[in-house]
Amino acid sequence: MVETKKVTIRDVAAMAGVSPATVSLVVQGKGNLKDETRKAVIQTIEASGYTRKIPAPRNSKGAQFALVVDDIANPYFHELYEGLDKVLVEAGAYISLLSSHDSVSRQSSLLTDLWNSDISGVVLVPATGTMHTDLEVFENRRRPLFMAVRRIGKTPFDYVGASPMVGMQLATEHLISLGHKKIGFIGGYQKNFAYSERYAGFASSMMSHELHLDPVNIINGGSSREFGRLSVNSLLADKGRPSALIAYNDLVAIGIMDALRAAGLQVGKDIAVIGYDDIPEAANQPVPLTSVATPASKLGEMVGQALQSWSFDRTYAANPLDITYPPRLIIRESCGGA
């Protein structure tokens, strides 16, 4: 017996000569579409044999959610997933972990496929370079799309996360209180809104103390451990190297400490280092890493609770949720006096 291939929204769109988003609007009975367009799509749906799964209610057992992150290897996102899973499993729901590989186009494809499935809601850690326009097609849908950890500017979507700017101010003020004046900032991508917020926190504290922001000591373009290693090598060749470094995240900070040890320098004595995220590995380094804690597991639990109580009645644009968890600085041995 030959199995018949299931007709998808993409198939219907191709047959009707419209976009998948247009077909989705017709299926949901929404959107400001021309009558002839809506009629043509309906006729194509009827002729194609397309059938739509009805999403499980969010508050019922069997509801399915998805967490889409930019880097599935980042341990911070595993903690975020665990927090989400803890809350949703208790409610009889499920959560899948997917990766955009930090690609906006792949992210868009994933979101489109999810929205055209029986998914009950999506939690998104936006890929680098994501703009509001990349997500417009997902506005005004009767399912939640939460931004988590990172903002992408002003959008009508709900947000749960910490305050990156406040977190970096805590880190910078701590180093300044120890007597450091030459402080570098390593890691992150300029197109990433999270980078903008974290760097703004660092820069605002430096400027409030009238300390120089030396471009030589500000290196961006990566968020991995390897990027941290490579970045430090160029700084060490400079006689006017900084006495302290703040990393975009803990992975970059750990790479920085690797490179410092390889160069025969003592972390916390020769150069102080602070990370961001407070992942489990931070406390287990040869010199335990001082880090800004934005508890991923706690944030995951908060998102899970918000998903369970989410209501379309309030509408995205009129009243998007903005749930912010205060960051804390966890001080360990990687910071010393200047």
N, C-alpha and C positions, 0 to 999 in steps of 0.2 A: 504493500500500500504506500503510495507516494504522499508524503506530508505536505499540505498546502502552506505556503509561506504566509505568515501573518502580515496584513496590510498595516503600514504605519502612517503616522501623520506626514512624514517626509514623502512617502509614496503618493498620498493624496495631493500634497502640495505640488509635486512634479506633474501629476496628471491634470491638475486644475490650472497650472501655470501661475501659482501664487507662492508666497513664502509659507514655511511651516507655522510661523507666528500667526498669519492670517487664518489658516485652517484651525489653529488652536482657539482663536477668538470666536470663530463660528461655532465650534463644538461647545464652547462654554456659554454661547449666547451673549457675548459681550463685544465691545469695540464699536467704533463709529465707522462702519464699513458701508460702501455703496450697496444698494439692494441687489443690483445685478451680480456683484461679486459674491455676496452672501448666498444668493440663489445658485450660482454656478458651483460654489464649493459644496453646498448641500447635495446637489445633483451628483457631483463626483463622489461624495461620501457614500451615497446610496448605491451608486453603480459599482463602487470598488469593493463593497462588503466590509468596509472599515468599522470596527467596533471599539468603543472607548471603555477602558476600565474606570470604574468610579473609585476615587481615593477613599481609603478607610478613614473614618472620622478620627481626628487627632486625639480625642480623649478615650478612644476605644482600644481594646486589645487588638494587636495585629497592625497598628499604624506603623508606617515605615518612614524614616527620616534619613537624610544624607548629610554628612559633613564633608565639604570639599575644601582641601587645603592646598597650598602651593608646593609643599615639600613633604612628602609622606615619611621621609627619613628623619625629620626633625623631631626629637623626643618631646618637645613642648606640645606638639599637636597630638601625640599619643596620650599625654595627660589630659588634654582638652577632650579627646574622644572618651577617655575613661570616665570623666565627670558626666558627660552627656549620657553615656551608656548606663551609668549607675541610676540616674533619675528615670530614664525612659524604660529600662527593663522593669523597674518597680511598677511602672504604669502598664506593663504588658506590651510595650512598643519596641521597635528595633531601630538601630542606627548603623548606617554603612559609612566607611571611611574611603574617600576617593581623592585622587591627586590631579591637579591641573598641570603639574610639572612647571609651575610658574609661567604658564603660557595663557595669554588672554584669549586667544582663539580656541584653544583646547577647553578652557574654562567655559566659554560660551556654548561650545558643543555639548559639554557635560550638562550644563544647566538646562539647555533646550531638551535634551533627551530625558532628563529627570522630570522636567515640567510636563512632558508629554506622556509620562508614565503614571503609575498609581502612587507616586510619592506624596506624603502628607506635608512635607516641608523640608527646607534646605537651610543649613548653616554654612556660610561661606567665609573663608579666610581669603580675601581677594589676591589674585596674582599681581605681580609687579606691573604697573602701568594701567591697571583697570580704571576706567573712567565711568562716570555716571551714565554716559550714553551707551556703554557696553551692556548695561543692565536695564535699560528703559523698557525692553520688551517684557520684563518680568514684573513690572509695576501693576498695581491694581488687580492682581490675581487673588483668588480666594484661598490662598495658602501662604504660610509665612516664608519669607526669605530674610534670614538674620545675617548681618555683618558681624563677624566675631574677630576680636583681637585688633584688627586694623580697620580704620575708616578709609574712605576714598573721597573725602570731602563731604559737602552737604548733599544728602540723598534722602528720599522718602522711606528708606528701609530702616528696619529696627537694628539697633547696635547693642552688643554686649562686649565689654572689654575694660581694660584699665586705662589710665591716663598716661600715655607715653611721655608727654611733655613734663608732667609732674615727676615721673620716675627718673628722668634724666636730670632734672633739677636737683633731686635728692642726691644722686650720685656725684654730680659736679660740686655741689655745696660741701659734701663730705670731704672731697679731695682738697678743696680750697681751705677748709677748716684745718686740714693737716699741714698746710703751708705750701701746697703745690701751686705754682703759677703757670708753668708750661704744661698744658694738658692737651693731649691729642684725642681725636675722635675717629674710630676705625670701623669700617663696615657699613653695610646697607646699600640700597639703591636709591639714587636721587628721585627716580620716578615713583618710588613707593611712598604713599602718604604717611605710613608709619615712620619712615626715615625722616620725613619733613618734621613730624611732631617731636621725635626723639632729638634730632639735631637742634630744633628750636629750643628745647629745654636746656640742652648743653650750652648753646650760644647765649641764651638770655642770662644764665647764671654767670658766665664768663664776663659778659659786658656789664652786668650790674656791679661787678667787682673791678671793672676797668682793666681786665686782663686781655692780652692780645690773642686773637684767633688767627694763628699762623696757618696759612693754607698748606704748607708743607706737612703739617701734622694732622691734616684732615684727609683721610683716604676712604673713598667709597667705591662700590662696584661689586660687592660680594657679601655673602652672609654665612659662609662655611668656615670650618676649622682651617682648611687649607688656605683660604683667603687671609685669615688672621696671621698665619705663619709667614706668608709671602709679603704681606704689608709691613710687618715689623722689620724684615730684613733691609728694606729701603730706608727706614727711619734710623736704624742703628748705624748706618754709614754717615749720618749727619752729626757733626760735632755738637750742634745745638739741639740734640734730641730732647723730647719731653721727659719730664720726671714722672708722669702718670698718663695712663691711657684708659679711655672709656670705650668699650666695644658696643657695637649695635646689638649684639646678642651674646649669649654664653658660648655658643660654638666658636664665634670669632675670638672671644676672649681666651678660650682654651687654646686655640691656635697661636695666639699672641704669646701665651705663657710657654708653650712648646718651644717657640723660636727664641724667647729670652733665655730659657735654660740651655738650649743648644749653643747659644752665644756666650755662655758662662756667666750670665747675669742672674742675680737673685731677685725673684719676684717678691714684691712687697718691700724690698730694701733698696735695690738699685732703681727699679721702676715699679710703681703701683699700677694695679689693673682692676678694673671693675667691669662686670658683664651685665647682661639684662635678660631676665626670664626666670632665673634661679631654677634651672633644670636639675634633676637629681645628680648629674655628673659634677655640678659646680662644687658641691661640698666634698667630693671624693678625689679632687686633684691633689698632686704632691704638695702644692701650696693651695689650700682651700680658697675658692674664688668668692670675693665679695660681689654680690649681685642684686639687682633690682628685682624684687619678687612680685610677679603678677600671676598668682596661683592659677595655673591652667585648669587643674581639676575643679577648683571652685568656680571658675568662669564657666566651665562645661556644665556644672550643676545648675548654675543660674540660667544658662541658655535653655537647658532641658525643662526647667520649671516654667520659663517664659513660653516655650513651645506648647506646653500642656494647657496654658491658660490663654493662649493667643486667640483673639477674636477679630474677624475682618470688619465687624460693625464699626470700629473706631476709624477705619481706613488708614492706609499708610501715610498719605500726604498730610492729613489733618493732625495726626498725633503719633508719629513714630516713637517707639520706645527707645530710650537712651539709658542703659544700665551700666554704670561705671563703678568698678571696684578699685579702691584706693591702693596704689602700689606701696611697697615697703622696701627699705634698703636693708639687706641682710649682710652685716659686716663680718668678714672673715680675714684670714691672714694675708690675702693678696694686696691689702692696702697698708702702707707704712707712712711714716713722716717723710717730708721732703728732705 
